[in-house]
């Protein structure tokens, strides 16, 4: 009996994409995220009062974590950062967010059907085990909200989209020498919000706009920023 080797997996298909949008002014785009110089330039604009060593350390940490945040089947298009201080209930709080725009090839030919499939898949994943969910009903979006997840079918100027917000806790490594911790490095669980807007193109691909932020107390602000991108998003012809 002859046992043949399995066929190799096909290489990921690339999509020809063309779209534009406006970033909220709080975000600074990383012009060359695959280089140390690109991160250093962005950090210099975001952290003007920091020392060179502090900016280099922050840039190195972001560059190290980035591959974990991009799925292997997606093509990164834009990466941007937001950092600063915002007022929450009369108190100054740290605002920190990472925005990643990617595209994923697909075989759809109808934007509405594609958005419907994405919405149903997320609905099943988010709410399959939820005993209590609330309806969300806005002029340009309808969906559900559970304990940790919210999901909206959104009507955008460029067509249908799917917006989600998820709250989770993640394990993070605290660097050695942090003021409130022992000298040895340690880990702790911190809250994290992931906001995502998925927009099917007229055909062939979908755009994923994802904001990750530990500033969960500024969730409304970041939802507004994601909505701003959705309102300004436009597809261009690729032929």
Secondary structure as GFF3:
##gff-version 3
##sequence-region A 1 239
A	DSSP	beta_strand	19	20	.	.	.	ID=ss1
A	DSSP	beta_strand	27	29	.	.	.	ID=ss2
A	DSSP	alpha_helix	36	46	.	.	.	ID=ss3
A	DSSP	alpha_helix	52	69	.	.	.	ID=ss4
A	DSSP	beta_strand	75	88	.	.	.	ID=ss5
A	DSSP	beta_strand	91	105	.	.	.	ID=ss6
A	DSSP	alpha_helix	111	127	.	.	.	ID=ss7
A	DSSP	beta_strand	134	138	.	.	.	ID=ss8
A	DSSP	beta_strand	141	145	.	.	.	ID=ss9
A	DSSP	beta_strand	149	156	.	.	.	ID=ss10
A	DSSP	beta_strand	159	174	.	.	.	ID=ss11
A	DSSP	beta_strand	186	200	.	.	.	ID=ss12
A	DSSP	beta_strand	205	213	.	.	.	ID=ss13
A	DSSP	three_ten_helix	216	218	.	.	.	ID=ss14
A	DSSP	alpha_helix	219	232	.	.	.	ID=ss15
A	DSSP	beta_strand	234	235	.	.	.	ID=ss16
###
